Amino acid sequence: INYANEKLQKQFNTVIFEIEQKEYEKEGIDWSKIEFNDNQPCLDLIEKKMGILSLLDEECRFPRGSDKSFLTKLHQKHEKHAFYKKENRTAHSMFGISHYA
């Protein structure tokens, strides 16, 4: 559900903020620019090549793929990503994603 919400938030940001503000500029409308949080880096973490979904797909194809090896790959690849959270509470058995939506 959170992933779907992030996609919807990106669509909303694109239509309402980016496209409309460009249209206002094009038409010379006097307005105050609206600043907003761009959630594209969060979506990239999930969707891009070697992102979370790509690594999950890869892990599922290995005959001896496991949760542990999947998590290890995630930690190795994304540990320094601003939106990736390595959870240390239960012997490295979890990860999290900081997200907006």
N, C-alpha and C positions, 0 to 999 in steps of 0.2 A: 504494500500500500504506500509506503513512504517513497519508493521509487516512482510510482505513478504520480504521486503528489508533486515530486520534483519536476517531472516532465510537464505536468500541467502548469506549475509555477513558471517554468521557463517559457512556455507558450504564452502565458499571460504577460510576462515581462516583455517578451518580444513584440507582441501586438500592442499592448497598452503603452508601454514606455518607449521602446526603441522606434517602432514604426510611426506612432503618433507624433512623437517629438520631432522626428525627421520631417514629417508632413507639416508640422507647425513652422519649422524653420523654412521650408520650401515656400510656404504661403506667406511668410513674413508676419506671422501672428505673434503679438507680444505676449510672452508667457514666461514663467519661471521654470527653469529646467528641474526635473524631478530626478533625484539620485535614488538608485535602487541597488540592492544586492544582486549581483549576477551569480546564479547558481550553476553556471556551466562547468566550473572546475569540479563540482560535486558529481555532476552527470558524467564528466569525463572519467572520473575514478571508477564509476560503475560500468560505463558502456564501451570505452575505447579499447583498442587492441591492448591486450595484457591488463585490462581492467578486471574488476571483480567478476563480472559475468563471463568474460573470456577465460579467465583462469578456472572458474568453476566448470565451464564446458570442457576445458582441457583435462581437468582432474577426473571428470566423469568418464572420459574415454580410456583412461589407464586401467588395466585389469586389476591392479592392486591400489587404486586411488583410495584415499581416505580423508576423513575430516582433518586429521592431524597434518597430513602432507599439504592439503589445500590451505590450511591456516598458515603453515610455514611459508608457502609461496606468497601468500598475501602479505605477511609481515616483511618478507625480504623485498618484495617489489614496491610496497606502498607505505612502509613505516614512516617515511619522511613527508608524505603527502599531508597537506594542511587539514584535509577533511577526514583522513583515516585515523582511527583511534585503536591503538593496540591495547587490549585489555589484559592486565596482568593479575587480576584478582584470582583466577582459578587455573593456575599453572598454564597460562598462555592458551586457554581453550576458547577464547572469544575475540571478536573484533567489533568495532563500531564505526559508524560514519556520522560525522557532524553534518547536519543538513538543515535547510531552511524551512521547507514546506512541511 
